[in-house]
Amino acid sequence: MSSKKDSLESGLKDTANLITENVELKDRVTKFEQGIEEIKKDARAQLNIGSITLAGIKDVKKLEDIVNRNRQKRSQWDFPSV
């Protein structure tokens, strides 16, 4: 009888250890998932900032093109001084 009792107690301890390990692993996975979500948010924010910066660069380039065209048009109509 004592061996069955010892066997059952040992099984209960093993089960309790497994449950504890399972809870700890779930906590770690949850923390990792939260960390991944934070990294995703940061990456999205950087992409948004990057696209705004690129849009600004494109706008500046367009303005430079307009100014250069206007300069070329003016230089065509400039008469050489005598």
Sequence and secondary structure as in RCSB ss.txt:
>XXXX:A:sequence
MSSKKDSLESGLKDTANLITENVELKDRVTKFEQGIEEIKKDARAQLNIGSITLAGIKDVKKLEDIVNRNRQKRS
QWDFPSV
>XXXX:A:secstr
 HHHHHHHHHHHHHHHHHHHHHHHHHHHHHHHHHHHHHHHHHHHHHHHHHHHHHHHHHHHHHHHHHHHHHHHHHH
HH     
